Amino acid sequence: MSRPPELICQYCAHRNTGADSRCGHCGAPLRAVVHAVESFVEHAPAKLVKVAEKIGADAEKVVTGGYPRWQWRALGVAILVLVVFGVVIARSCSIDLPSLSGAMSEEVVPEPLRSAASCQPMDSGGQGEKCVIAANHPMLFGGIAGGKDLTFYAERAQPDRLAETISRWRAAGGTALVDGPVYAAIGPSATVWYADARVGLRLETGTFAGKAAAQTFLSRAGLVR
């Protein structure tokens, strides 16, 4: 009967019989584990391999006990695999949710007005925004803003604060076009006052060329239909 072929351990150069699965001298695996580690190292990007080797080297410095080098190498690879796996799982579980904080968010303001305006947040919380519509934008066609850029302010407000604002607008003597869950009015100086209690939006504009111009804006912006 022929003898099993000898396998030379690539870590300590000890000769082992082909029937052994681990090196009789250093304990390193002769087949499966070594091949798995080598396969990973050969196919992993160079930077990841360096990270794995550094992890193993750092662990070897911290822990003393005479463990063979292949075990530290395998440890570095294993830790790296776990880190990469965790990142993949975290990304796969993340869901892109629409923002509910911005005053000019898609859920709050009609698309015609959002697309016409350029906005900047007024606070770090993103609850209020200062927006500008350029004078030459079709939204202001016909000089309804007096040929100037139109500035308006949009804010997300709590129900009690929104109710107080609407009460103040009513008392100021504006002309209400809609008065209900949605409140839209034209102020005495031809400004637009708008509030939507359903989404908690308060919006107030600069001066228009006149009350008719302000009403035209409300219609074009999709605020009043």
Disulfide bonds with the S-S distance in Angstrom:
Cys119-Cys131 2.06
